[in-house]
Structures are given as structure tokens and as C-alpha cells.
Amino acid sequence: MKRRSFIKNTSLAAAGTFLVPEFLKAMDSSPDNTAGKGKVLIVIQLSGGNDGLNTIVPYGDDLYKSNRTKLALNGNELITIDNHVAFNAQLAGLADIFHDNGLAILNSVGYPNPDRSHFRSLDIWHSASHANEYWQTGWIGRYLDAVCKGCGKPYTAIEADDTLSLALKGETVSGIACRDPKTFKLTTANPMILETAARYKPHDDDHHNVEYLRKTLAEASQSAAYIYEHSKIYASTQAYPDAPIGRQLKQVAELICSGSETKIYYVSMPGYDTHALQRGQQNRLLGQYSKALKALYLDLKAAGRWNDTLVMTFSEFGRRVKENAGDGTDHGTANVLMLAGGNLKQKGVINEAPDLKNLVDGDLVHKVDFRNVYATILQNWLEADAEKILGRKFEKMDFV
């Protein structure tokens, strides 16, 4: 049995965690207020296929209105950016960040030969593969392989969830899944876990199933202690929405403001598969997302960390241009991608609005490959070798 299959079939993997504590004495779990001052990346995944056309709205295009006689937003449902595009009014928090020069909007982002399956398209976004390739590691995981092998900091990338996405899985190093620091700490304090973890020695054969399990448990216990200690330092007073996205981004903000050395945080928000009755569902979710991001922005700005932070928001695909008979929209292709932070070199809407005339089978044509965005973040923000991590060369952009 391969080690990946072995771990997948253990109760540890079922709990969705890559656990850890005492084996790395070189890595103290106690907080260090001098640490954690470098650049941070936060990835927010809007799962289900968010309708980008009703997020950043091309209200100035008559084709938008004619294709969406029921779903088209207008009047007080919009916060205008210019004569062509506007925010969905539920994104008032994002509009505030936009007016503080902290938001960049990229339209028509996707990839060649798009796949309309949620699972397959997410795999492509997570792995940064071509549509005809099936990779078992993620783009962030390969970043960890490149920069964190042997670094003694398994908490370098954290997903605020119970399970770890493919995006954070590397060949030798992976991120940590942690929805709640206290629960994570209690889980890894199990005597059996601690005893197994204590038997791990870094010079052992990590590819052997037993040693791989020991290594995984050791890393999880260490990370749990580290994350829990840092979660107690800074208590946000901002008004995060009482929703999972609010709790997740509050946790992220508190860890960043506490001086955690974590470089990458990953957050997912489900519910965007709006085949029917889209308006109410999407507006509710976008409102929660916007309020949570605004609160995070206020936290990080007050702590002097906003300029060190880059937030990327994406969805696995957009929706079709024309509404369906159920007052919703079906799976599409290209979509809007948003970048937020205090150190953007490009702000505002940085490319043209979606072309609603020249469609392929009723879908938008992508104008920006999402891997150009990844390459830019890896090379210019995280200062890593983007070509090596992505497996091929993608031209860098200018937003950072």
C-alpha cells in the first residue's frame, strides 16, 4: 500500500487533519512577538461556481440585461465603479476597500478547454494542471515542497477547515487543516497520538507507512500547540458576520495579528451553485463574504499588517451568460477574480469587462489564465521559483 493510500485510510485522515507536537524541540510552540512579520497570502475559495456577472456587474452592456431579464441587477442593487461595471450592492465592504486603493478586479479569468464539473474544475485550479492532466499535488503544496522541506514549521500553510484541499498537498510537505485551534489542540493531545508522534525521528525512512504516520502525527501535534498558543494572543473587536466565513476570517486575522509565522491561509465558502432562485442565495453569501473581508481588512490595517497581506478570491468557474428557467444560472467557464491588499501595484478594474457578445456555446471566453495569477503571486509576492512550482512557464502580471 502506498503511503498516501495508507494515510487516507486512517482515522487521522478521516478527521481531515495533518496533525503534531514534542518531536521538534528546535521549534518552540510558544509565541514570539518578533516573528510573523513577512508577507502573507490568504486564498478565499467561493465553492460552487459563483456568478461573476452578478458580482462585478457589467450593467452598462445591453447584452447583460437582455440575457437576464429576471436576474439583471440595477438601480440600488448596484454600487457603480464606472459607466460600464458596478459592484453588487451586497459588496459594500469590498467597495470600501476598493476606494482605499486596496482592491484589484480581474475579469474573464479561466483556462483553456474548461471543465464544467465542480470536482474536476476545482482539481485543475488546485493543482494548476492543464485540463487533460491529473496531478496529485497542489500549487501551494509544491510551494511548500520547494521552500519548507526540513524547515521545522509545518504550520507554514493553514486551511481553516476540517479537511485539507488538494491545493495544499505537496509531495513531501503539506499544509495543516485547522477549523478551530482549541479543538485541534485537544484532538492532538490524545495519549495514543502523542506516544506515536514521540517515536518519530527525522532521520527515519519517511516513505515507510509507519514512519510516515509518525511524521504526520508529530507535525500535527506541533502545529496544534503552535496555532493554539497564537490564537490566544490577539482578540479581534471587529464585527465579523455570524457565519462560517466570518469565523474563519476572524481566526485568520487573529493569527496574523498575533505574529504567527504562517505564510498562507486558505478559506473556503460553499453555497454558490445557484441553479435556481439565485438572487437571494447569492446576495446573502456575497454579503457575508464582503462583511467578513471588510472586518479582516480593518483588523490587519489597525495592526499594521494590511500592507504585508495579499488576499485572492476565486471560484472554480463562473455561470452561463443567459439565465435559466429556474431564476438561476447554470455552470459556465471564465469568471471574475479579486485581489485585495495594501501593497497592490495595480488597483481597480485592471482589464476590460467580460465580452458578452463573442461567446463559445453560450459561455464567456477566458482572457486571463489563472496560472498567470499564480505565477505572479509565487514569484513576486512569495519570492519563490514559479516556473519550477507550476511545472512550466507562465507570464507574470503586474498587480504585485
C-alpha positions in Angstrom: 0.0 0.0 0.0 1.3 3.4 -0.9 1.8 5.9 1.9 -0.8 8.3 0.5 -3.4 5.5 0.5 -2.3 4.3 3.9 -2.9 7.8 5.5 -6.1 8.2 3.6 -7.5 5.0 5.3 -6.5 6.0 8.8 -8.8 7.8 11.3 -6.4 10.7 11.2 -7.2 11.3 7.5 -10.9 10.9 8.2 -10.7 13.7 10.7 -9.1 15.7 7.9 -6.0 16.8 9.8 -2.3 16.6 9.3 -1.5 16.5 13.0 1.6 17.1 15.5 4.0 18.4 18.9 7.1 17.5 21.0 9.3 15.9 18.4 10.8 19.1 17.1 12.3 20.7 20.2 14.0 23.1 17.8 10.6 24.6 17.1 9.1 26.1 20.2 5.3 26.4 20.1 5.3 29.5 22.5 4.5 32.8 20.8 7.3 35.1 19.6 6.1 38.6 19.0 9.1 39.3 16.8 8.1 36.6 14.4 5.5 36.6 11.7 6.3 39.9 10.1 6.7 38.7 6.5 4.3 38.6 3.6 1.1 36.7 3.9 -1.2 35.2 1.3 -4.9 34.5 2.0 -6.8 32.4 -0.5 -10.6 32.5 -0.4 -12.5 29.9 -2.5 -16.1 30.6 -3.3 -17.2 27.0 -3.9 -19.9 26.0 -6.3 -19.2 28.4 -9.1 -20.0 32.0 -8.2 -21.9 34.0 -10.8 -19.2 36.6 -11.6 -21.6 38.6 -13.8 -23.8 39.4 -10.8 -20.8 40.0 -8.6 -18.9 42.6 -10.6 -21.8 43.6 -12.8 -21.4 44.7 -16.5 -24.5 46.8 -16.1 -23.5 49.1 -19.0 -23.8 46.3 -21.5 -27.2 45.9 -23.0 -26.5 42.2 -23.6 -26.3 41.7 -19.8 -29.8 43.0 -19.4 -31.3 41.1 -22.4 -29.8 37.8 -21.3 -31.0 38.3 -17.8 -34.5 39.7 -17.8 -35.1 38.5 -14.3 -31.7 38.3 -12.7 -30.1 41.5 -14.0 -29.2 43.9 -11.2 -30.0 47.6 -11.5 -30.6 50.8 -9.5 -30.0 50.5 -5.8 -28.8 46.9 -6.3 -25.6 48.3 -7.6 -22.6 50.3 -6.4 -21.2 51.8 -9.5 -17.5 51.7 -10.3 -17.7 53.5 -13.7 -20.1 53.7 -16.7 -19.6 50.0 -17.5 -19.2 48.0 -14.3 -20.5 48.0 -10.8 -20.3 46.1 -7.5 -23.3 44.0 -6.5 -24.6 46.2 -3.7 -24.1 43.4 -1.2 -20.3 44.0 -1.7 -20.4 47.4 0.1 -17.4 46.3 2.3 -15.4 45.5 -0.8 -16.3 48.8 -2.3 -14.9 50.5 0.8 -11.6 48.6 0.3 -11.7 49.5 -3.4 -11.9 53.2 -2.5 -8.9 52.8 -0.2 -6.9 51.5 -3.2 -6.9 48.1 -1.8 -8.7 46.0 -4.4 -7.9 44.8 -7.9 -10.5 43.2 -10.1 -9.6 40.8 -12.9 -12.3 39.8 -15.4 -12.6 36.7 -17.6 -10.2 34.5 -15.7 -10.1 30.8 -16.5 -8.2 28.2 -18.5 -8.2 26.5 -22.0 -10.7 23.7 -22.5 -12.7 24.4 -19.4 -14.5 21.7 -17.5 -17.9 22.3 -16.0 -17.7 19.6 -13.3 -17.2 21.1 -9.9 -14.8 18.4 -8.8 -12.7 18.4 -11.9 -12.5 22.2 -12.3 -11.5 22.5 -8.7 -8.8 19.9 -9.2 -7.5 22.0 -12.1 -7.5 25.2 -10.1 -6.0 23.4 -7.0 -3.2 21.6 -8.9 -2.6 24.3 -11.7 -2.6 21.5 -14.2 -3.8 21.6 -17.8 -7.4 20.3 -18.3 -6.1 17.0 -19.7 -3.6 16.4 -16.8 -4.4 14.8 -13.5 -1.9 15.9 -10.8 -1.9 14.6 -7.2 -0.2 17.7 -5.7 -1.4 21.3 -5.3 0.2 24.5 -6.3 0.6 25.6 -2.7 1.7 22.1 -1.7 4.5 22.3 -4.3 5.4 25.7 -2.9 5.8 24.1 0.5 7.9 21.3 -1.1 10.2 23.9 -2.5 10.7 26.2 0.4 9.7 24.3 3.6 11.2 20.8 3.4 13.0 20.4 6.7 12.1 23.9 7.8 10.5 22.6 11.0 7.4 24.8 10.5 4.6 22.5 9.4 2.1 25.4 10.1 3.5 27.4 7.2 0.2 26.9 5.4 -3.1 26.5 7.2 -6.5 25.7 5.8 -9.3 26.9 8.1 -11.3 23.8 7.7 -11.5 20.2 8.9 -10.2 18.7 5.7 -7.2 19.7 3.6 -7.8 20.7 0.0 -5.6 19.3 -2.9 -4.2 22.9 -3.3 -2.2 22.5 0.0 -1.0 18.9 -0.6 2.6 18.5 -1.6 4.8 15.5 -2.3 6.8 15.7 0.9 5.2 18.7 2.7 1.6 19.6 3.1 -0.5 22.3 4.9 -2.4 21.9 8.1 -6.2 21.7 8.3 -7.5 23.5 11.4 -11.0 24.8 11.7 -10.8 25.6 15.4 -7.5 25.9 17.3 -8.8 24.7 20.6 -10.5 21.6 19.2 -7.4 20.9 17.1 -5.2 21.1 20.2 -7.5 18.7 22.2 -7.6 16.2 19.3 -3.8 16.0 19.1 -3.5 15.7 22.9 -4.8 12.1 22.7 -2.2 10.0 24.5 -2.0 7.5 21.6 -1.3 10.2 19.2 1.4 11.7 21.4 3.0 8.4 22.0 3.1 7.5 18.3 4.4 11.0 17.4 7.2 10.8 20.0 8.6 7.7 18.2 9.3 9.7 15.1 12.9 10.6 14.3 13.7 12.9 11.4 16.4 10.5 10.0 13.9 7.6 9.7 12.6 6.4 6.4 9.7 8.8 6.0 8.4 6.9 3.0 7.6 3.8 5.0 4.0 3.7 6.1 4.6 3.6 9.8 7.3 6.3 9.7 5.1 8.5 7.5 2.2 8.1 10.0 4.6 9.1 12.9 5.8 12.1 11.0 2.3 13.2 10.2 1.2 12.9 13.8 4.3 14.6 15.0 3.8 17.6 12.7 0.1 17.8 13.6 0.8 17.9 17.3 3.5 20.5 17.0 1.3 22.7 14.8 -1.7 22.3 17.1 0.3 23.6 20.0 1.7 26.5 18.0 -1.6 27.5 16.5 -3.5 27.3 19.8 -0.9 29.5 21.6 -1.1 32.1 18.9 -4.9 32.1 18.8 -5.0 33.4 22.4 -2.8 36.5 21.9 -4.9 38.9 19.8 -8.7 39.1 20.2 -10.4 41.0 17.4 -13.1 43.5 18.3 -14.3 43.9 14.7 -17.8 43.0 13.6 -17.4 39.7 11.7 -20.6 38.2 10.4 -22.0 35.3 12.4 -21.4 32.8 9.6 -18.6 30.3 8.9 -16.8 32.7 6.6 -16.9 35.3 9.4 -15.4 32.9 11.9 -12.8 31.6 9.5 -11.5 35.1 8.5 -11.6 36.2 12.2 -9.4 33.3 13.1 -7.0 34.2 10.2 -6.9 37.8 11.3 -6.2 36.9 14.9 -3.4 34.6 13.9 -1.8 37.2 11.6 -2.1 39.9 14.2 -0.6 37.6 16.9 2.6 37.2 15.0 2.1 33.7 13.6 4.8 32.7 11.1 2.1 31.1 8.9 2.6 32.4 5.4 -0.5 31.1 3.6 -4.1 30.8 4.9 -6.8 29.0 2.8 -10.5 29.5 3.4 -13.5 28.0 1.5 -17.1 29.3 1.4 -19.7 26.9 -0.1 -23.1 27.5 -1.5 -22.5 29.3 -4.8 -24.1 26.6 -7.1 -27.1 28.7 -7.9 -29.1 26.8 -10.5 -32.4 28.1 -9.0 -33.6 31.2 -7.1 -30.1 32.7 -7.4 -30.7 36.3 -6.4 -31.5 35.7 -2.7 -28.9 32.9 -2.2 -26.0 34.7 -3.9 -26.8 38.1 -2.3 -26.8 36.5 1.1 -23.5 34.8 0.6 -21.8 37.8 -1.0 -23.0 40.0 1.9 -21.4 37.6 4.4 -18.2 37.4 2.4 -18.0 41.2 2.0 -18.6 41.9 5.7 -16.0 39.3 6.7 -13.4 40.7 4.3 -14.0 44.2 5.5 -13.6 43.2 9.1 -10.3 41.4 8.2 -9.1 44.5 6.4 -9.9 46.7 9.5 -8.1 44.2 11.8 -5.0 44.0 9.7 -4.9 47.7 9.0 -5.1 48.5 12.7 -2.3 46.0 13.4 0.0 47.4 10.6 -0.3 44.1 8.7 -2.5 45.1 5.7 0.5 46.1 3.6 2.0 42.6 4.2 -1.1 40.8 3.1 -2.5 39.7 -0.3 -6.0 38.2 -0.5 -7.0 36.3 -3.6 -10.7 35.3 -4.1 -11.7 32.9 -6.8 -14.3 30.3 -7.8 -13.9 27.1 -9.8 -15.9 28.5 -12.7 -18.5 31.2 -13.5 -22.0 30.8 -14.7 -23.6 31.0 -18.2 -24.4 34.4 -19.5 -28.1 33.6 -20.1 -30.3 32.9 -17.0 -32.2 29.7 -16.9 -35.9 29.0 -16.4 -35.5 28.5 -12.7 -34.4 32.1 -11.9 -30.8 30.8 -11.7 -27.8 30.2 -13.9 -26.0 27.1 -15.0 -22.3 26.1 -14.9 -20.2 28.4 -17.1 -16.5 29.0 -17.7 -14.5 32.2 -17.2 -15.1 34.3 -14.1 -14.0 37.3 -12.1 -11.0 37.0 -9.7 -10.4 39.6 -7.0 -7.1 40.6 -5.3 -7.0 42.7 -2.1 -4.2 44.1 -0.1 -2.3 47.3 0.9 0.6 46.8 -1.5 -1.1 46.3 -4.9 0.7 47.9 -7.8 -2.4 47.8 -9.9 -5.8 48.8 -8.4 -9.4 48.9 -9.6 -10.6 47.1 -12.6 -7.4 46.1 -14.3 -8.7 44.7 -17.6 -11.8 45.0 -19.8 -15.2 43.9 -18.8 -16.4 40.5 -19.9 -17.2 40.2 -23.6 -20.9 39.2 -23.7 -21.1 39.1 -27.5 -18.4 36.7 -28.6 -19.3 33.6 -26.6 -18.5 29.9 -27.1 -21.6 27.7 -26.6 -23.2 30.5 -24.5 -20.1 30.9 -22.3 -17.6 33.6 -21.7 -14.1 33.1 -23.3 -11.3 33.4 -20.8 -8.8 36.2 -21.4 -6.5 35.6 -18.4 -5.1 32.2 -17.5 -5.4 31.7 -13.7 -1.9 30.3 -13.7 -0.6 33.7 -14.7 -2.1 34.9 -11.5 -0.5 32.0 -9.5 2.9 32.6 -11.2 2.8 36.3 -10.2 1.9 35.5 -6.6 4.5 32.8 -6.3 7.3 34.8 -7.9 6.6 38.4 -6.9 4.8 38.0 -3.6 6.1 34.8 -2.1 9.5 35.1 -3.8 9.6 31.5 -5.0 10.5 29.9 -8.3 7.1 30.0 -10.0 8.3 28.0 -13.1 9.6 25.2 -11.0 6.5 25.0 -8.8 4.0 25.3 -11.7 5.9 22.9 -13.9 6.0 25.3 -16.8 6.5 29.0 -17.5 3.6 31.4 -17.3 4.0 35.1 -17.9 3.9 37.2 -14.8 1.4 40.1 -14.4 1.9 43.5 -12.7 -0.6 43.6 -9.8 2.2 42.9 -7.2 
